[in-house]
Amino acid sequence: MSTPDLRLERDSSLARLVIDNPSRRNAISIAMWRRILDHCQTIEAAPGLLAVVLTGAGEHFCSGADIGELAEAFATVETTREYNGLIQHALAALATLNRPVIACVEGSCFGGGVSLALQCDRIIAAENARFAITPAKIGLVYGHADTARLVQRIGGAAAKDLLFTGRTVDAATAKGLGLIDEIVGPGEAARASERYAGSLRAQSQFSIRAEKRLINDLAAGPATPERFAAEAETAAAGPDFAEGRRAFLARDAPKFPSLDPD
């Protein structure tokens, strides 16, 4: 049996974060939460990466936290604080990566798996995907980043329903709630995620990264008009806009300098 891991793979301009614990439906351990922090630092510094796909090995995305570790993780107030702090730091690192992150969901996406998917910029799920948020089933409380993103995506009333009941919903229901963005056929989520990532190659990576920062800040509250103005002024003076303007006037495909900004 292979050792559970959270792997970072790279294929040209695409990075993959792979939750690799298939014998446990990709339950995520404490060590794997730490790996997210390490991998996000690597991705931030990597040249030429345009997007990241978060996926699970085998038939499932992620069945949530490794239940076998919870007794130790919640043994004392101090260990509880440390464990919850680690998870929130890992989720924040994923949410604020300076590249678009796409969740590729097949099969089970429960608890901490939903937490991970919610931090991504786009969630693409197969028809066979199933979603549940289950802290009420074991007497816990969903974390800050998890709850905030859930409410942003589906609203307070729907968030309360999923959290109160812990019920499992299929992909069609999740799409109707706004929990996911796109449904594809079984086994097609990886291809669809990579196709979406590839579609970003023609765009200004400077613009994409700036928009991600600003939208994240808007959701959190602190993105003021002055902050938007500063980003707009930087963009207007930058090489991507010069190239975009040239290509538009020449009716040519732009070759943005930020395609490999690092």
MARSEDO-276439 format. One line per field, with one value per residue: residue number from 1; residue in one letter; z, y negated, x negated of N, C-alpha, C in turn. Coordinates in nm, 2 decimals, always signed. Each point is the difference from the previous one (the first is absolute). Layout:
% MARSEDO-276439
num (NUM ...)
residu (A ...)
n_pz (Z ...)
n_py (Y ...)
n_px (X ...)
ca_pz (Z ...)
ca_py (Y ...)
ca_px (X ...)
c_pz (Z ...)
c_py (Y ...)
c_px (X ...)
//
This chain:
% MARSEDO-276439
num (1 2 3 4 5 6 7 8 9 10 11 12 13 14 15 16 17 18 19 20 21 22 23 24 25 26 27 28 29 30 31 32 33 34 35 36 37 38 39 40 41 42 43 44 45 46 47 48 49 50 51 52 53 54 55 56 57 58 59 60 61 62 63 64 65 66 67 68 69 70 71 72 73 74 75 76 77 78 79 80 81 82 83 84 85 86 87 88 89 90 91 92 93 94 95 96 97 98 99 100 101 102 103 104 105 106 107 108 109 110 111 112 113 114 115 116 117 118 119 120 121 122 123 124 125 126 127 128 129 130 131 132 133 134 135 136 137 138 139 140 141 142 143 144 145 146 147 148 149 150 151 152 153 154 155 156 157 158 159 160 161 162 163 164 165 166 167 168 169 170 171 172 173 174 175 176 177 178 179 180 181 182 183 184 185 186 187 188 189 190 191 192 193 194 195 196 197 198 199 200 201 202 203 204 205 206 207 208 209 210 211 212 213 214 215 216 217 218 219 220 221 222 223 224 225 226 227 228 229 230 231 232 233 234 235 236 237 238 239 240 241 242 243 244 245 246 247 248 249 250 251 252 253 254 255 256 257 258 259 260 261 262)
residu (M S T P D L R L E R D S S L A R L V I D N P S R R N A I S I A M W R R I L D H C Q T I E A A P G L L A V V L T G A G E H F C S G A D I G E L A E A F A T V E T T R E Y N G L I Q H A L A A L A T L N R P V I A C V E G S C F G G G V S L A L Q C D R I I A A E N A R F A I T P A K I G L V Y G H A D T A R L V Q R I G G A A A K D L L F T G R T V D A A T A K G L G L I D E I V G P G E A A R A S E R Y A G S L R A Q S Q F S I R A E K R L I N D L A A G P A T P E R F A A E A E T A A A G P D F A E G R R A F L A R D A P K F P S L D P D)
n_pz (+0.00 -0.09 +0.03 +0.08 -0.11 -0.01 -0.13 -0.04 -0.11 -0.10 -0.09 -0.04 -0.05 +0.02 +0.12 +0.06 +0.09 +0.04 +0.05 +0.06 +0.02 -0.12 +0.08 +0.03 -0.13 +0.00 +0.12 +0.06 +0.01 +0.13 -0.03 -0.06 +0.11 +0.07 -0.08 +0.02 +0.12 +0.01 -0.06 +0.08 +0.10 -0.03 +0.00 +0.11 +0.02 -0.06 -0.09 -0.07 +0.12 -0.08 +0.04 +0.09 -0.01 +0.09 +0.02 -0.01 +0.06 -0.11 +0.07 +0.10 +0.04 +0.10 +0.09 +0.01 +0.13 +0.04 +0.01 -0.05 -0.05 -0.01 +0.06 -0.07 -0.11 +0.06 +0.04 -0.04 +0.08 +0.05 +0.01 +0.06 +0.07 +0.03 +0.02 +0.06 +0.07 +0.00 +0.02 +0.08 +0.04 +0.00 +0.05 +0.08 +0.02 +0.00 +0.08 +0.05 -0.05 -0.06 -0.01 -0.11 +0.09 -0.06 +0.07 -0.01 +0.00 +0.04 +0.00 +0.12 +0.04 +0.11 +0.09 +0.05 -0.08 +0.06 +0.12 -0.05 -0.04 +0.11 +0.03 -0.09 -0.12 -0.04 +0.01 -0.06 -0.01 +0.01 -0.08 +0.02 +0.00 +0.13 +0.06 +0.11 +0.09 +0.07 +0.03 -0.04 -0.09 +0.02 +0.00 -0.12 -0.02 -0.11 -0.07 +0.04 -0.06 +0.05 +0.11 +0.01 -0.05 +0.09 +0.10 -0.04 +0.00 +0.11 +0.08 +0.09 -0.07 -0.12 +0.05 +0.06 -0.11 -0.08 +0.08 +0.01 -0.13 -0.05 -0.07 -0.08 -0.08 -0.11 -0.11 -0.05 +0.12 +0.01 -0.12 +0.03 +0.10 -0.10 +0.06 -0.12 -0.10 -0.01 -0.07 +0.01 -0.10 +0.05 +0.07 -0.01 +0.13 -0.01 -0.11 +0.06 +0.11 -0.06 -0.06 +0.12 +0.06 -0.10 +0.02 +0.12 -0.07 -0.07 +0.13 +0.04 +0.03 -0.03 -0.10 -0.04 +0.03 -0.06 -0.10 +0.01 +0.02 -0.10 -0.07 +0.04 -0.03 -0.11 -0.02 +0.03 -0.09 +0.00 -0.11 +0.03 -0.03 +0.10 +0.06 -0.04 +0.04 +0.11 +0.01 -0.03 +0.08 +0.08 -0.02 +0.01 +0.10 +0.00 -0.02 +0.08 +0.06 +0.00 +0.04 +0.09 +0.02 -0.01 +0.07 +0.09 +0.00 +0.02 +0.08 +0.10 +0.02 +0.12 +0.02 +0.11 +0.04 +0.06 -0.12 +0.01 +0.10 +0.04)
n_py (+0.12 -0.10 -0.08 -0.04 -0.07 -0.12 +0.04 -0.06 -0.01 +0.00 -0.05 -0.04 -0.07 +0.13 -0.03 +0.11 -0.03 +0.11 +0.01 +0.07 +0.04 +0.06 +0.07 -0.13 +0.02 +0.00 +0.07 -0.12 +0.03 +0.00 +0.11 +0.04 -0.05 +0.05 +0.10 -0.03 -0.03 +0.11 +0.07 -0.06 +0.01 +0.13 +0.01 -0.07 +0.08 +0.08 -0.01 -0.07 +0.01 +0.04 +0.13 +0.03 +0.13 +0.00 +0.12 +0.11 +0.08 +0.07 +0.05 -0.06 -0.12 -0.01 +0.10 -0.10 -0.04 +0.04 +0.07 +0.09 -0.12 +0.00 +0.12 +0.02 -0.03 +0.06 +0.06 -0.11 -0.11 +0.03 +0.13 -0.03 -0.10 +0.09 +0.10 -0.07 -0.05 +0.13 +0.05 -0.10 +0.02 +0.13 -0.02 -0.09 +0.09 +0.09 -0.07 -0.03 +0.12 -0.03 +0.11 +0.01 +0.04 +0.12 +0.01 +0.12 +0.01 +0.12 +0.07 +0.04 -0.10 +0.04 -0.08 +0.04 +0.09 -0.03 +0.00 +0.10 +0.06 -0.04 +0.03 +0.08 -0.04 +0.12 +0.05 +0.09 +0.05 +0.13 +0.06 +0.08 -0.13 +0.01 -0.09 -0.02 -0.08 +0.08 -0.12 -0.03 +0.09 -0.08 -0.10 -0.03 -0.10 -0.03 -0.01 -0.11 +0.04 +0.12 -0.04 -0.08 +0.09 +0.08 -0.10 -0.03 +0.13 +0.04 -0.10 -0.09 -0.01 +0.01 -0.09 -0.06 +0.01 -0.02 -0.10 -0.04 +0.04 -0.05 -0.03 +0.11 -0.09 +0.03 +0.03 +0.05 +0.06 +0.05 +0.03 +0.05 +0.05 +0.02 +0.12 +0.04 +0.00 +0.13 +0.07 +0.11 +0.08 +0.11 -0.02 -0.10 +0.00 +0.09 +0.06 -0.02 +0.04 +0.09 +0.03 -0.02 +0.07 +0.09 -0.02 +0.01 +0.09 -0.02 +0.00 -0.12 +0.06 -0.11 -0.01 +0.12 -0.02 -0.11 +0.06 +0.11 -0.08 -0.08 +0.11 +0.06 -0.12 -0.01 +0.13 -0.03 -0.10 +0.02 +0.05 -0.11 -0.10 -0.05 +0.11 +0.00 -0.13 +0.04 +0.11 -0.08 -0.09 +0.11 +0.05 -0.12 +0.00 +0.12 +0.09 +0.06 -0.12 -0.04 +0.13 +0.00 -0.12 +0.04 +0.11 -0.07 -0.10 +0.09 +0.02 +0.00 +0.12 -0.05 -0.04 +0.02 -0.10 -0.01 +0.05 -0.06 -0.05 +0.13)
n_px (-0.08 +0.03 -0.10 +0.10 +0.03 -0.05 +0.01 -0.11 +0.08 -0.09 +0.08 -0.12 +0.10 +0.03 +0.05 -0.02 +0.09 -0.05 +0.12 -0.10 +0.12 -0.01 -0.08 -0.01 +0.03 -0.13 +0.02 +0.01 -0.13 -0.04 -0.07 +0.11 +0.07 -0.11 +0.03 +0.12 -0.04 -0.07 +0.10 +0.08 -0.10 -0.01 +0.13 +0.01 -0.10 +0.09 -0.10 +0.08 +0.04 +0.09 +0.01 +0.08 -0.01 +0.10 -0.05 +0.07 -0.08 +0.01 +0.10 -0.07 +0.06 +0.09 -0.01 -0.09 +0.00 -0.13 +0.12 -0.08 -0.02 +0.14 +0.00 -0.11 +0.05 +0.11 -0.12 -0.05 +0.02 -0.12 +0.02 +0.12 -0.05 -0.09 +0.09 +0.09 -0.10 -0.05 +0.12 +0.02 -0.12 +0.02 +0.12 -0.05 -0.10 +0.09 +0.08 -0.12 -0.01 -0.12 +0.07 +0.08 +0.09 -0.01 +0.11 -0.05 +0.13 -0.04 +0.11 -0.05 +0.07 -0.05 +0.06 -0.12 +0.05 +0.12 -0.06 -0.06 +0.11 +0.06 -0.12 +0.05 -0.06 -0.01 +0.12 -0.07 +0.12 -0.03 +0.08 -0.10 -0.03 -0.04 +0.08 -0.07 +0.06 -0.09 -0.05 +0.13 -0.05 -0.11 +0.09 -0.05 -0.08 +0.07 -0.11 -0.08 -0.12 +0.02 +0.04 -0.10 -0.08 +0.05 +0.00 -0.12 -0.01 +0.06 -0.05 +0.05 +0.12 -0.05 -0.10 +0.10 +0.08 -0.11 -0.03 +0.13 +0.02 -0.11 +0.11 +0.01 -0.06 +0.07 -0.07 +0.11 +0.02 -0.13 +0.02 +0.11 -0.07 -0.08 +0.00 +0.03 -0.09 -0.04 +0.08 -0.08 -0.02 +0.04 -0.10 +0.09 +0.01 -0.09 +0.05 +0.12 -0.06 -0.07 +0.11 +0.07 -0.09 +0.01 +0.13 -0.07 -0.06 +0.11 +0.03 +0.01 -0.11 -0.05 +0.09 -0.03 -0.13 +0.01 +0.07 -0.08 -0.11 +0.05 +0.04 -0.12 -0.06 +0.07 -0.02 -0.12 +0.02 -0.14 +0.05 -0.07 +0.08 -0.07 +0.03 +0.13 +0.00 -0.06 +0.08 +0.10 -0.05 -0.03 +0.12 +0.06 -0.09 +0.06 -0.09 +0.08 +0.03 -0.13 -0.02 +0.10 -0.04 -0.13 +0.03 +0.07 -0.09 -0.09 +0.11 -0.08 -0.05 +0.04 -0.12 +0.08 -0.08 +0.12 +0.00 -0.12 +0.08 -0.03)
ca_pz (+0.00 +0.00 +0.11 -0.03 -0.03 -0.08 -0.10 -0.09 -0.13 -0.10 -0.14 -0.08 +0.07 +0.09 +0.12 +0.06 +0.14 +0.00 +0.13 -0.04 +0.11 -0.05 +0.09 +0.10 -0.08 +0.01 +0.12 +0.00 +0.13 +0.04 -0.09 -0.13 +0.01 +0.00 -0.13 -0.08 +0.03 -0.07 -0.14 -0.05 -0.01 -0.12 -0.12 -0.01 -0.05 -0.12 -0.13 -0.11 +0.04 -0.02 +0.08 +0.09 +0.01 +0.12 -0.03 +0.08 -0.07 -0.01 -0.04 +0.09 +0.02 +0.14 +0.09 +0.12 +0.09 +0.04 +0.13 +0.10 +0.07 +0.07 +0.15 +0.04 -0.05 +0.08 +0.13 +0.10 -0.07 -0.07 -0.12 -0.09 -0.06 -0.09 -0.12 -0.07 -0.06 -0.11 -0.11 -0.05 -0.07 -0.13 -0.08 -0.04 -0.10 -0.13 -0.05 -0.04 -0.10 -0.10 -0.12 +0.01 +0.05 -0.04 +0.07 -0.09 +0.10 -0.03 +0.12 +0.13 +0.04 +0.13 +0.11 -0.04 -0.14 -0.04 +0.04 -0.10 -0.13 +0.01 -0.01 -0.14 -0.08 -0.07 +0.04 -0.11 +0.06 -0.08 +0.03 +0.12 +0.12 +0.11 +0.09 +0.13 +0.10 +0.11 +0.14 +0.10 +0.02 +0.10 +0.11 -0.02 -0.07 -0.12 +0.03 -0.05 -0.15 -0.06 +0.01 -0.08 -0.14 -0.02 +0.00 -0.12 -0.12 +0.00 +0.08 +0.14 +0.03 -0.06 +0.08 +0.13 -0.02 -0.02 +0.12 +0.10 -0.03 -0.04 -0.10 -0.12 -0.12 -0.13 -0.08 -0.05 +0.11 +0.03 -0.11 +0.02 +0.12 -0.03 +0.07 -0.11 -0.11 -0.13 +0.01 -0.12 +0.01 +0.09 -0.05 -0.09 +0.08 -0.02 -0.13 +0.00 +0.08 -0.08 -0.11 +0.05 +0.03 -0.13 -0.06 +0.06 -0.06 -0.09 +0.07 +0.08 +0.14 +0.09 +0.02 +0.07 +0.14 +0.07 +0.02 +0.11 +0.12 +0.03 +0.03 +0.13 +0.10 +0.00 +0.08 +0.14 +0.05 +0.00 -0.13 -0.01 -0.14 -0.02 -0.03 -0.14 -0.09 +0.00 -0.09 -0.14 -0.04 -0.03 -0.12 -0.11 -0.03 -0.01 -0.14 -0.06 -0.07 -0.12 -0.10 -0.03 -0.08 -0.13 -0.07 -0.04 -0.12 -0.11 -0.02 +0.02 +0.13 +0.09 +0.06 +0.12 +0.08 +0.13 -0.02 +0.09 +0.07 +0.11)
ca_py (-0.12 -0.12 -0.10 -0.11 -0.12 -0.10 -0.01 -0.11 +0.04 -0.11 +0.03 -0.13 -0.12 +0.04 +0.07 +0.09 +0.04 +0.13 +0.06 +0.14 +0.09 +0.06 +0.11 -0.07 -0.10 -0.12 -0.08 -0.09 +0.01 -0.12 -0.02 -0.05 -0.14 -0.07 +0.01 -0.10 -0.12 +0.01 +0.00 -0.14 -0.08 +0.04 -0.05 -0.15 -0.04 +0.07 -0.07 +0.06 +0.07 -0.08 +0.04 +0.12 +0.08 +0.07 +0.12 +0.12 +0.12 +0.10 -0.02 -0.10 -0.12 +0.00 +0.03 -0.09 +0.02 +0.14 +0.01 +0.07 -0.10 -0.10 +0.01 -0.06 -0.14 -0.08 +0.05 -0.11 -0.13 -0.04 +0.08 -0.04 -0.13 +0.02 +0.07 -0.09 -0.10 +0.06 +0.01 -0.13 -0.06 +0.08 -0.04 -0.14 +0.01 +0.05 -0.10 -0.12 +0.03 -0.11 +0.06 +0.06 +0.14 +0.07 +0.13 +0.10 +0.09 +0.12 +0.08 -0.06 -0.13 -0.01 -0.06 -0.07 +0.00 -0.11 -0.11 -0.02 -0.05 -0.14 -0.10 -0.01 -0.11 +0.07 +0.14 +0.09 +0.13 +0.10 +0.03 +0.09 -0.06 -0.02 -0.10 -0.01 -0.07 +0.08 -0.02 +0.02 +0.14 +0.05 -0.10 -0.10 -0.12 -0.03 -0.10 -0.13 -0.01 +0.10 -0.06 -0.13 +0.03 +0.07 -0.10 -0.08 +0.08 +0.05 -0.08 +0.05 +0.10 +0.13 +0.04 +0.05 +0.13 +0.11 +0.02 +0.05 +0.13 +0.08 +0.09 +0.02 -0.04 +0.04 -0.11 -0.08 -0.09 -0.10 -0.10 -0.08 -0.09 -0.08 +0.05 +0.04 -0.09 +0.07 +0.14 +0.08 +0.15 +0.08 +0.02 -0.11 -0.12 -0.04 -0.06 -0.13 -0.09 -0.03 -0.08 -0.13 -0.06 -0.04 -0.11 -0.13 -0.03 -0.12 -0.12 -0.07 +0.05 -0.11 -0.03 +0.11 +0.00 -0.12 +0.02 +0.10 -0.07 -0.09 +0.06 +0.06 -0.11 -0.04 +0.10 -0.01 -0.13 -0.11 -0.05 -0.14 -0.06 -0.04 +0.12 +0.03 -0.11 +0.02 +0.11 -0.04 -0.09 +0.08 +0.07 -0.09 -0.04 +0.13 +0.06 +0.08 -0.09 -0.04 +0.11 +0.02 -0.12 +0.02 +0.11 -0.04 -0.09 +0.08 +0.12 +0.11 +0.06 -0.06 +0.08 -0.07 +0.03 +0.06 +0.15 +0.06 -0.12 +0.02)
ca_px (+0.08 -0.08 +0.02 +0.08 -0.08 +0.06 -0.11 -0.01 -0.05 +0.00 +0.01 -0.02 +0.05 +0.10 -0.04 +0.10 +0.00 +0.07 +0.03 -0.03 +0.03 +0.13 +0.06 +0.09 +0.07 -0.08 +0.00 -0.12 -0.06 -0.07 -0.12 +0.04 +0.03 -0.13 -0.06 +0.07 -0.08 -0.13 +0.02 +0.05 -0.12 -0.07 +0.08 -0.02 -0.14 -0.03 +0.02 +0.07 +0.13 +0.12 +0.12 -0.01 +0.12 +0.01 +0.07 -0.03 -0.05 +0.10 +0.14 +0.06 -0.07 -0.05 +0.11 -0.01 -0.11 -0.02 +0.06 -0.09 -0.09 +0.07 -0.01 -0.12 +0.01 +0.09 -0.02 -0.01 +0.03 -0.12 -0.01 +0.11 -0.04 -0.11 +0.05 +0.09 -0.08 -0.07 +0.09 +0.04 -0.12 -0.01 +0.11 -0.03 -0.11 +0.06 +0.09 -0.07 -0.10 +0.00 +0.04 +0.13 +0.00 +0.13 +0.03 +0.04 +0.07 +0.06 +0.03 +0.03 -0.06 +0.07 -0.07 -0.12 -0.01 +0.07 -0.08 -0.11 +0.06 +0.05 -0.11 -0.04 +0.07 +0.11 +0.02 +0.06 +0.04 +0.06 +0.14 +0.00 -0.05 +0.09 -0.05 +0.06 -0.08 +0.06 -0.04 +0.11 +0.02 -0.09 -0.01 -0.10 +0.04 -0.08 -0.10 +0.03 -0.02 +0.10 +0.13 +0.00 +0.01 +0.12 +0.11 -0.02 +0.04 +0.14 +0.09 +0.01 +0.10 -0.05 -0.11 +0.05 +0.06 -0.10 -0.07 +0.09 +0.05 -0.11 +0.05 -0.08 +0.07 -0.06 -0.06 +0.10 +0.05 -0.10 +0.00 +0.12 -0.03 -0.11 -0.11 -0.09 +0.01 +0.01 +0.02 -0.04 +0.02 -0.09 -0.14 -0.04 -0.04 -0.14 -0.01 +0.07 -0.08 -0.12 +0.05 +0.02 -0.13 -0.07 +0.07 -0.05 -0.13 +0.01 +0.03 -0.10 -0.01 +0.00 +0.14 +0.07 -0.05 +0.05 +0.15 +0.02 -0.03 +0.10 +0.13 -0.01 +0.00 +0.14 +0.08 -0.04 +0.04 -0.09 -0.03 +0.06 -0.02 -0.14 -0.08 +0.03 -0.06 -0.15 -0.02 +0.03 -0.11 -0.11 +0.03 -0.01 -0.14 -0.07 -0.03 +0.11 +0.09 -0.07 +0.01 +0.14 +0.04 -0.06 +0.06 +0.14 +0.00 -0.06 +0.08 -0.10 +0.01 -0.10 -0.10 -0.02 -0.12 +0.03 +0.02 -0.10 -0.04 -0.09)
c_pz (+0.00 +0.12 -0.05 -0.02 -0.07 -0.09 -0.08 -0.13 -0.09 -0.14 -0.08 +0.09 +0.11 +0.12 +0.05 +0.14 +0.01 +0.14 -0.02 +0.13 -0.04 +0.08 +0.10 -0.07 +0.01 +0.12 +0.02 +0.15 +0.04 -0.08 -0.13 +0.00 +0.00 -0.14 -0.09 +0.02 -0.08 -0.15 -0.05 -0.01 -0.13 -0.13 -0.01 -0.06 -0.13 -0.12 -0.10 +0.03 -0.02 +0.09 +0.08 +0.00 +0.13 -0.02 +0.10 -0.08 +0.00 -0.02 +0.08 +0.01 +0.14 +0.09 +0.13 +0.08 +0.03 +0.14 +0.11 +0.07 +0.09 +0.15 +0.05 -0.04 +0.10 +0.15 +0.11 -0.08 -0.09 -0.14 -0.10 -0.07 -0.11 -0.13 -0.08 -0.07 -0.12 -0.12 -0.06 -0.07 -0.14 -0.10 -0.05 -0.11 -0.13 -0.06 -0.06 -0.09 -0.11 -0.14 +0.02 +0.05 -0.04 +0.07 -0.10 +0.09 -0.07 +0.13 +0.12 +0.02 +0.13 +0.10 -0.05 -0.15 -0.06 +0.03 -0.10 -0.13 +0.01 -0.01 -0.15 -0.07 -0.08 +0.04 -0.11 +0.06 -0.10 +0.05 +0.12 +0.13 +0.10 +0.10 +0.14 +0.09 +0.14 +0.14 +0.11 +0.03 +0.11 +0.11 -0.01 -0.07 -0.12 +0.02 -0.07 -0.15 -0.07 +0.00 -0.08 -0.15 -0.04 -0.02 -0.13 -0.12 -0.01 +0.08 +0.14 +0.03 -0.05 +0.08 +0.13 -0.03 -0.01 +0.13 +0.11 -0.02 -0.03 -0.12 -0.12 -0.12 -0.12 -0.07 -0.05 +0.11 +0.03 -0.10 +0.02 +0.12 -0.03 +0.06 -0.10 -0.12 -0.13 +0.03 -0.13 +0.02 +0.10 -0.07 -0.09 +0.07 -0.02 -0.13 -0.01 +0.08 -0.08 -0.12 +0.04 +0.03 -0.13 -0.06 +0.05 -0.07 -0.09 +0.07 +0.07 +0.14 +0.10 +0.04 +0.09 +0.15 +0.07 +0.03 +0.11 +0.13 +0.04 +0.04 +0.13 +0.11 +0.01 +0.09 +0.15 +0.06 -0.03 -0.14 -0.03 -0.15 -0.02 -0.04 -0.15 -0.09 -0.01 -0.10 -0.14 -0.05 -0.03 -0.13 -0.13 -0.04 -0.03 -0.14 -0.05 -0.07 -0.13 -0.11 -0.04 -0.09 -0.14 -0.08 -0.05 -0.13 -0.12 -0.04 +0.00 +0.14 +0.09 +0.05 +0.13 +0.07 +0.12 -0.02 +0.08 +0.08 +0.10 -0.05)
c_py (-0.12 -0.09 -0.12 -0.13 -0.10 -0.05 -0.13 +0.06 -0.12 +0.06 -0.12 -0.12 +0.03 +0.07 +0.08 +0.02 +0.13 +0.05 +0.15 +0.09 +0.09 +0.11 -0.06 -0.10 -0.14 -0.09 -0.07 +0.00 -0.14 -0.03 -0.05 -0.14 -0.08 +0.00 -0.11 -0.14 +0.00 -0.01 -0.14 -0.09 +0.03 -0.06 -0.15 -0.04 +0.07 -0.08 +0.07 +0.07 -0.09 +0.03 +0.12 +0.08 +0.08 +0.12 +0.11 +0.12 +0.11 -0.05 -0.11 -0.12 +0.00 +0.03 -0.07 +0.03 +0.14 +0.02 +0.06 -0.09 -0.10 +0.00 -0.07 -0.15 -0.09 +0.04 -0.12 -0.13 -0.04 +0.08 -0.03 -0.13 +0.02 +0.07 -0.09 -0.11 +0.04 +0.00 -0.13 -0.06 +0.07 -0.05 -0.14 +0.00 +0.04 -0.11 -0.12 +0.03 -0.10 +0.06 +0.05 +0.14 +0.06 +0.13 +0.10 +0.11 +0.12 +0.07 -0.08 -0.13 -0.04 -0.08 -0.09 +0.00 -0.12 -0.13 -0.03 -0.05 -0.14 -0.10 -0.01 -0.10 +0.06 +0.14 +0.08 +0.14 +0.09 +0.03 +0.09 -0.06 -0.01 -0.09 +0.01 -0.07 +0.04 -0.03 +0.03 +0.15 +0.05 -0.11 -0.10 -0.13 -0.03 -0.12 -0.13 -0.02 +0.08 -0.07 -0.13 +0.03 +0.07 -0.10 -0.09 +0.07 +0.02 -0.08 +0.07 +0.11 +0.13 +0.06 +0.06 +0.14 +0.11 +0.02 +0.06 +0.15 +0.10 +0.09 +0.00 -0.04 +0.04 -0.13 -0.10 -0.10 -0.10 -0.11 -0.10 -0.10 -0.10 +0.05 +0.04 -0.09 +0.08 +0.15 +0.06 +0.14 +0.07 +0.02 -0.12 -0.13 -0.04 -0.06 -0.14 -0.10 -0.05 -0.09 -0.14 -0.07 -0.05 -0.12 -0.14 -0.04 -0.13 -0.13 -0.06 +0.07 -0.11 -0.04 +0.11 +0.00 -0.12 +0.01 +0.09 -0.07 -0.09 +0.06 +0.07 -0.11 -0.05 +0.09 -0.02 -0.14 -0.12 -0.06 -0.13 -0.05 -0.04 +0.12 +0.04 -0.10 +0.03 +0.12 -0.04 -0.09 +0.08 +0.08 -0.09 -0.04 +0.12 +0.05 +0.08 -0.08 -0.05 +0.10 +0.02 -0.11 +0.02 +0.11 -0.03 -0.09 +0.08 +0.12 +0.13 +0.07 -0.05 +0.11 -0.07 +0.03 +0.08 +0.15 +0.07 -0.11 +0.02 +0.00)
c_px (-0.09 +0.02 +0.08 -0.08 +0.08 -0.11 +0.02 -0.06 +0.00 +0.00 +0.00 +0.05 +0.11 -0.06 +0.12 -0.03 +0.08 +0.01 -0.01 +0.01 +0.12 +0.06 +0.09 +0.08 -0.06 +0.03 -0.13 -0.05 -0.07 -0.13 +0.04 +0.04 -0.13 -0.06 +0.07 -0.08 -0.13 +0.02 +0.04 -0.12 -0.08 +0.07 -0.02 -0.13 -0.03 +0.02 +0.09 +0.12 +0.12 +0.12 -0.03 +0.13 -0.02 +0.09 -0.03 -0.04 +0.12 +0.14 +0.06 -0.08 -0.06 +0.11 -0.01 -0.12 -0.01 +0.05 -0.09 -0.10 +0.07 -0.01 -0.13 +0.00 +0.08 -0.02 +0.01 +0.04 -0.12 -0.01 +0.11 -0.03 -0.11 +0.05 +0.09 -0.08 -0.08 +0.10 +0.04 -0.12 -0.01 +0.11 -0.03 -0.11 +0.06 +0.08 -0.07 -0.12 +0.01 +0.02 +0.15 -0.01 +0.14 +0.01 +0.06 +0.06 +0.07 +0.04 +0.03 -0.07 +0.07 -0.09 -0.11 -0.02 +0.08 -0.08 -0.11 +0.06 +0.04 -0.11 -0.05 +0.08 +0.11 +0.01 +0.07 +0.02 +0.06 +0.15 +0.00 -0.05 +0.11 -0.06 +0.07 -0.10 +0.06 -0.05 +0.11 +0.02 -0.10 -0.03 -0.10 +0.06 -0.09 -0.09 +0.04 +0.00 +0.11 +0.14 +0.02 +0.02 +0.13 +0.12 -0.02 +0.05 +0.15 +0.09 +0.02 +0.10 -0.04 -0.11 +0.05 +0.06 -0.10 -0.07 +0.08 +0.03 -0.12 +0.04 -0.10 +0.08 -0.08 -0.05 +0.11 +0.06 -0.11 -0.02 +0.12 -0.02 -0.11 -0.13 -0.11 +0.03 +0.04 +0.02 -0.04 +0.03 -0.10 -0.14 -0.05 -0.05 -0.14 -0.02 +0.06 -0.08 -0.12 +0.04 +0.02 -0.13 -0.07 +0.06 -0.05 -0.14 +0.00 +0.02 -0.12 -0.01 -0.01 +0.14 +0.07 -0.04 +0.05 +0.15 +0.02 -0.02 +0.12 +0.13 -0.01 +0.01 +0.15 +0.08 -0.04 +0.03 -0.09 -0.03 +0.07 -0.01 -0.14 -0.09 +0.02 -0.07 -0.15 -0.03 +0.02 -0.11 -0.13 +0.02 -0.02 -0.14 -0.09 -0.02 +0.12 +0.10 -0.05 +0.01 +0.14 +0.05 -0.06 +0.07 +0.14 +0.00 -0.05 +0.09 -0.08 +0.03 -0.11 -0.10 -0.04 -0.13 +0.02 +0.03 -0.11 -0.06 -0.11 -0.15)
//
